[in-house]
């Protein structure tokens, strides 16, 4: 039966059997779909302040002793790594040791998996390399200079030569391989 009320038409349902309930299969598939979307790789589209303190605890202030991951800002980057304002067209590394720069965000799940690996690498290679972290939410200009579109993004800066970038949460063995091949490899000399 139909009737008009406030310019809206409503249908009277004769019994609850006419209302189709979703099946358990549909409910489970919906939950998996929503969960899958939430787990996918992080991109720079938002923040979640509830997880803000989870990854910054691994980073140390700029004056930290060797063997620790150092939190970096723009001024420190220009001073210790690369002054892109003075020489925007040519990479000139300013550090005395090779470095790794971890571009991350506090809300990023894969970044949280990389943080303890970077801490382990900082302790393991404390005499050979320096590891920095840059929060892309706070340092948007630095993220823009390196065209960071996906995090975590890891920049490997050898003392000589061009830097190399990788993206994603890789296993520790992959990071170690990159350190040995890019940062600690001895230059080949011609005889």
Steps between C-alpha positions, in 0.01 A plus 500: 500500500631845417429832663636853471645684796687830480556454127682169556364165394534207733418135456352302781676166540259213563760274666869489592551222247479759223813681630806324365768454766865479387643152519791414726717462190417858391576635847837322516594614148409859590716488812793352306464764229499785751793345688696451177457862406623607843811282483620610158822701462508844656484809287522861604130573523436542871611467856389313805595675822420193713820328377720811499735382772562146373779560247662815635615316811764320292649827375743704704569874507768639270761489777459126562801275525597278209305179459160669528245610241502880485185706440572752224341828395561728200778706661690190606452342156645807327793506742589129513372339179424721200447874458239490225445875531862582412542238226157382381631343178797301633510249786783585740507280811620693807543218751824326594329157531243346266146526629154351477198728517169341593205710377207396720180614670378411848166367371657263243484130589788384275713786638448359849642168378808669354578711811646216715701372202654846455585507872673163469693614192605822676649297784650236268670750265561781751863548392425494127170678427250746649125438493252788498119514509289771338132533589332582168201658675724752678759546223279535192765702312760223533244242394425717199866541404534121475150454357397264778162357401511174694637426843715359632753623247865439579776718353854357495765775474856381431786742567583498129249453223126542468243398761267204449138475615295193591136487604311273730555302816775258406647224719818577694707282264404723206599814690833341595559405137438861391735631769778270384446553127428874494649655812795282597613369160862576421543698179642293216829638373633434150845341481 
